[in-house]
Amino acid sequence: MGTAQPEVTVRSTVPARIDRLPWSPFFTRMVVALGVAWVLDGLEIQIASVVGAVLSKEDTLHMTSGAVGDIATWYLLGEVVGALFFGRLSDRLGRRNLFMITLGIYLVGSGLTAATWSGHGAGLAFLYLTRIIAGIGIGGEYAAINSAIDEMMPAKYRGRVDILVNGTYWGGAFLATIAQLIILNNISDKVGWRLAFLLGPVLGLVILFVRRHLPESPRWLMMHGREEEAEATIAQIERWVQESGRKLKDVPDSKAIEITPDPGVGYLALTKVLFSQLPSRSILGATLMITQSFLYNAIFFTYSLVLTKFYDVSTGNLPYYFIAFALGNLLGPLTLGHLFDTLGRKKMISGTYLLSGVLLLVTAQLFHTDALNATTQTLCWSVIFFFASAGASAAYLTVSEIFPIEVRAKAIAVFFAIAQCFGSLGPHIYGRLIGDGSNPDKLFYGYLLGAAVMIVGGVVAAVLAVDAEGKSLEDVATPLGFVRKVAVEQAPAERTPRTDRLTKG
């Protein structure tokens, strides 16, 4: 048996030095370089939806409708696997290492999709495998990048930036729709669908070079006992900020905290502890993630079916309706994001969930009375998801800031995986409610279900949401290895007990 190693306490002002930083070009560069993950995800999902009809043609891959529908399923499965696998590695190996690797995996997977030679047999297996690989890369991005952004963003800006970044998913979906109108309407189907799948890798390749110059999270370095690297990294960030003409105040040593680096924890132990020792926060995170995922998957993946079967919209005109829908989703986080830092998390999260649920109830009644047409239905959806999109983005913000830094990426991965599993029920249920479009009453009850789901999320947020606005991450979620704040002098016996340290699992 080996001898137990003594715990080493790290004393650092890194969190305080990050939180007092003003906005500078460094943060703009970081947001662009890291936030592209959501653009790529939106791009991938919409491209797959856009080219589905093309892939079923005889002169392309000649796939069956069922095989085309499974493209999204395999991609989403890959996202879950990627989030869980790379979430653990991100907490162990660092944010920067992982957000370089995950983007590289996505580039390989999505690029290879364009090389698919057949929609049957080995060709179909190859197509699904590349979709899984691309999904693994993007799923890994969610865990590593949400962690990196929150840990390097000053507390004053963390809420609005996280919500904006998550909301750019719809920027990617918008770009994919525009690409459909340009590529698929002007280039032969044989070549057009391959070019469509290459759009993401081309954008990702450019961003890969930008990411090379981003530093590791100083907070992560500090929490893993690498205090010299943490000091050097935060000093470099401060120099970049000062080079932009901003002046920085000195941070007194009284702002330091003392922590003991944590050895890490596995998913089994993490999940058990989250719901036993942090039940209210776990219920909050799970509820917000599940409810938004169910609604979005239900509406988004059946969007075209509703327009074509109930309003007789031609497939060629579908992109124009989707542009309005995507813009509503994108504008919500853009215009409401700052309110999550000013009015506060609890008011805004509960408010956006409740309002989107109530608006969906109103829209459901209008649909039930046959008072809508394709245009007004789209406008209603755009208004609903203007608020729902900001709320959904806040769900990702919530699970990334209310859990300790040592397990942050894994916590994001756990709740992302839970949400995707429940979210996958949405299109399954709504697709069958839509059917052949002959019985709108079924979809009416489906809309009532979606509204109820969001209202439940809003009520839970009103009761359990954490007032994290403007607070340091260490104040929102005490690190597992926390010993004390230096400013509060304590005798050794009075130090904060760490009885909730997690064990490996």
N, C-alpha and C positions, 0 to 999 in steps of 0.2 A: 504494500500500500504506500502511496506517495504521501509526502508531508503537505498539509494544507498551506497554501500561500497566504500570507497576511494581506488584509485588505489595505489598499492604498487610497488615501483621501486626496482628491484633487480640489484645489482652491482656484477659482477663476472669476473674472469679471466679464467673460465673453458674452453672456446673455444681455447684460446691461449695456455693453458697448454696441451690440447689434440694435437693441431697441431704441437707442437714442439717435440713430443715424437718420439724416434727412433723405428725401428722394434724390436720386442721382442717375446719370446714364447707366451706371452699373446695374441698377435694379431693372431698368428698362430692358437692357441686354439679357439679363437673367430671365425675365418674364417671357421674352420672345423665344429664347433658346429652349426653355423648359416647357412653356405653355403650348408649344406646337404639338405635344402629345395628344391633346384633345382635338385639335384641328385634324390630325391624322386619323383619329378614331371616327370622327364624324364623316370624314372623307371616305374611309373604308366602308362603313356601313351603308352610306348612300350610294357609293359606286356599285357595291354588290346588288343593291336594290335596283339601280338604274339599268345595269347590264343584264339583269336576269332574263328579261324578255328576249334579248339579243342572243344569249347563250343557248336558248332553246331552238334557234333556227337551224335549218339543215346545213347552211353554208358556214356555220361557226362550229359549236361543239355538239349541237343536236341533243341537248340534255332534256330530260323530262321535267315537268313542273315541280314534282317532288324533290328531284335532285337539286334543282335550282334553289328551292326553299331551304334545303339543308346547308347551303353555303354559309348563311348567316349563323345557323346553329353551331357549326363546327368552329367558326370564328369566335363566337361568344364562349364556347367551351374552352378554347385556347386562352381567352382573356382570364377566365377563372384560374386555370392552371398557372398562367404567368404571374398573376397577382399573388397567389399563395407561395409559389416557389421563389420568386424574386423579392417578395415582401420580406421573407425571412433573411435572404441574402443581403438585402439592403440594410437591415438592422445590424447584421454581422460584419459586412465588408465595406459599408459606406454608401452614401447617396451617389456621389460622383461616379464611382466605378460602375454602379448598376445602371444609371441613366445613359451611360455610353453603350453598355452591353445590350440593354433592352432595345434601344433605337437601332442598333446594328442587326439584331435578330429580326425586327420588323422589316428592315430594308431587304433582307434576304428572303423572308417569307413572301412579302407582297411582290417583290420583283420576280420571284419564281412563278407566281400565279400567272403572270403574263405569258409564260412558256408552256402552259397546259396545251396538250395536243389533241385531247379527246374528252368527250363527256361521258365515256363509258369505260368499264374495266379499269386497267391500270392508269389511264389518263384521268378518270374521275377520282381515283384514290390519290393520285398526285395532287390534283386540285384541292381536295379536302385537306391533305397534309400541309400544303402551303398556307391554306387559310388558318389552320391550327397554329402554325409557326408565327404567322403575322399577328394572330390574336395573343399568343404568348408574349410577344414583344410589347404590344400595347398594354396588356394587363400588367406586366412588370413596370411599365412606365407609370401607371396610376399610383402604385405604392411608393416607388422611389421618388417621383417628382413632387407629389403632394407633400411628402415629408421634407424634401429639400427646400421648396418654396416657403413653407411655414417656418422652418428653422432659420432661414437666412433673411426673412422679411421683417423689418421693424414692426413692432406691435401695432403702431398707429395705422399701418396700411394693410395688415395681414388679411383682414376680412374681405375688403373690396378686391384686393388682388387675387385671392384664392377664388372668389366667386366669378370674377371676370375670366380668369384662366379656364375654369371648368366650363363656363358658358361658351367659350370659343369652339366647343364641339360643333355648335351650329354654324360657326363660320366655315368649318370644314364641310359640313353638309351642304351649305350654300354654294361653296366652290365646286362641289361635285355636281350639283344641279346645273350650274353654268357650263361645266365641262360637258355634261350630257348634251346640252343644246348646241354646243360648238362642235364637239368631236363626233358624236354619234349621228348628227344630222348633216355632216359635211365629209365624213370619211367612211369608207366601206366598213360594213359590220365585221369582216374578217380581221381588219387591222384596228378598228375603233375600240373594241372592248379591251384589247391588249394595251393600247395606249392609256385607256382609262385607269387600268390597274397600275400603271407605271407612274401616274401623277404623284401618289403618295411617296414612293421611294425617291423620286427626284427632289421633292420638297424636303424629305427627311435627310437626304445626303447633304444638302446645303446646311441644314441645321446641325448636322453632326460636326462640321468644322467649327461652327460657332460655339458649340458645347465644350470643345476641347479646351477653351480658355476659361471656363468657369471653375471656381475652386470647390473643394469639399466643404460640407457644412461644418463651420467651426463648432457648433453645438454638438454635432455627432462626434467630432474629434475629442472634444472635452469629455463627453460622457464615456468615451472608451479609453481614457487615461492618456491620450496623446496630447498633453497640454502644450508642449513646445510647438507642435504643428498647428494647434488651435490658435495660439498666440500669433504665430507667423501669418496665418490665413486671415484673421480678423485685422491685423495690422495692414495687410495688403489691400483688403477691402476699404479700410479707412483711407489709405493713400489714394485709391481710385476715386473715392467720394471727394476728397480734398482737391484733387486735380481738376474736378469739375467746378471749382470755385466755392464750394461749401465749407463753412467753418464748423469745427467739431469741438464740443465741450469735453473737458477731461472727465473721466469716470473715476470717482474716488474708490479706494480699496474697500470702503464700507459697503459698496454695492456687490461685492463678491459673494459667491455661494460656495459651499463645500459639498462635494458629492463623492461617493465611492463607486467607481465603474462597476457595472453589473455584468455578470457572465453571460447573460442571454437566457432565452426561454423558448420552448417549443410551442407549437400551435395547440396541442392538447391541453397543456398547463395554462396557456394564455387564455383560451376560450373558457376554461373552467373558472379561472380567477376573474375574468371580465364580468361574468354573470353572477359570481358569488360575492366578490369583494367590491365591485363597482357596478351594482345592478342598475341603478337609475341611469347612469351614463351609457351603459350597454343597451338598455331598453330604448333610450333616446336614439342612439346611433342606429340600431337595427330597425327601429320604426321608421325613421326618416329615410333610410336607404331603401328599405323594402317598398314603402308606399310610392316614392317617386319612381322607382324602377318599374313597378307594376303598371302605373299609369302611362309612363313614357313608352314602354314596350307595347302595351295594349293599343295605344293610339297611333304611334309612329309606324309600326309594322303592318297595320291594317288601314293606313291612311288612304292609299290608292284604291283599296277595295271599296271603301265607303263612297268615294267620289265616282267610281265607275259603275257600281251596282245600284246606288240609290239616286245618283244625280246624272247618270249617263255621260260623264266626262270621258272624252276619248283619251287613249293612252298618250297620244302625241301632245296633248295639252296639260297633262299632269304636272310637268315641271313648273309651269307658271303658278299653279296653286301651291306647290311646295315652296317656292321662293318666298311667298308671303308668310307661310308657316315658319320657315327657317328664320326669317327676319324678326318675327315676333319673339322667338326663342332667344335670339342673339341680343336683341335690344333690352330684354328684361335685365340680365346681369349687368349690361353696360350702364344702364340708367339708374338701377336700384342698388348696385353693389356698395356704393359709399355709405348708404343708410345702415348697412349692417355694422359699420364702425361708429356711426354717429347716434342713430336711434337705438341701436343695440341688437344683439343676436336674438334674444328671446322674442322681442316684438316683431322683428322682421321675418324670422323663420316661421313662427306661428301665423303671422299675418299673411304671408305669401301662400302658405299651404291652405289656410282656411279660405282665403279669397278665391284661389283657383278652384277649390272644391265647390264653393257656392256658385261661381260662374258656370261650372260644368253642370250643376243642377239646373240652372236657368236654360242653358243650351240644350240639355236633354229634353226639357219640357217643350222648347221651341221645335226641336226635331220631332217630338212625339205628335205635335199638332200640325206637322207638315208646313211650318211657317218659314223654313229655310230653303235656300237653293245652294248650289255649289259655292257661289261667291260668298254669301252670308255665312254659310257653315265654316268656310275657311277663315273668315274674319273673326268669327266667334272663337275658333281654335287658337288663332293668333293672339287674341286678347287673353284667353285662359292661360296659354303657355308663356306669355310675357311674364306673368307672376310665377307660374309653376317652374319655369326655367331658373329663375333666381332662387327659388326655394330648393330645387334639386341641387343646384350648385352649392348651396349652403349646407346640404346634407354631407357632401364630401368635405367641406370646410370643417364641419362639426366633428366627424370621426378622425380628422387629422390633427385636431388641436386639443381634444379633451382627454387624451390618453398619454401616459408617460413617454418621453422621448426614446427610451430604450426599446420600446415595443411599438413605436408609432407606425412604422411601415407594415408590420404584421397585423396590427389592429385594422388599418385601412384595408388590407387584403382580406381579412376575415369578414368584415362587413360588406365589402364589395362582392365577395363570393356568395354570401347569404342573399344579398339583394339580387344578384343575377339569377340565382336559382328560383326565387319567387317571381322575379320579373319575367322569366321565361313563360310563366303561366298566362301572362297578359295576352299576347298574340294568339296563343292556343285557344283561350276562352273566347276572345272577341272574334277570331276568324270563324268560329262555329256559330256565334250569334249573328254574324253578318250573313253567312250562308250564301244563297243565290240572290239575296236582296229582296226576296218576296215578303219577308215578315219583319218590318222595321220595329215592331214592338220588342222583339228580343234585344236588339241593339239599344233601345231605350233603357231597358233594365241594366244593360251593360254599362251605360253611361252613369246610371245611378250608383252602380257598384264603384266605378272609378271615382266619383265625387265623394262617396262615403269613405273610401280609402284615404284620400287626401285630407279630408276633414279630421279623421282619426290622427293622422300625422300632425296636423296643426294643433289639436288638443294636447297631444303628448308633448309637443314642443312648448306650448304655453305653460305646462306644468314642470317639465324637466330640463328645458334648455339652459345652458350654462352662460352666464354673462361674461363672455370672454373678450369683449371689445376693449381694445387699448391695453390689455394686460399681457405681461410677459408669459411665454409658454410655460415657464417653470411655476408661475403663479396659478395658471389655469389647470395644469396637471403636474403635481409634484413628481420629480424624477424618482424612480425606484431606489436609486442610490443616494438620495438626498440626505445630507447630514444636518446642515444648518445654513442660515443666512449669516454671514459674518457680522452684519450690523447688529444682530441680536446676540450679545455675548452670553454664552451658557457654560455652566460647569459641565465636565464630561458626562456626569450622570444625568444631566438634564437634556442632553441632545435628543433630537427627534428620533424616536425608535423606528426602526425599519422592519417592523413585523410583517409588512405586506410584500417583502421582497419575493419575487417569483422564483420558483425552482425550475430547473430544466425539465422538459417533457417532450 
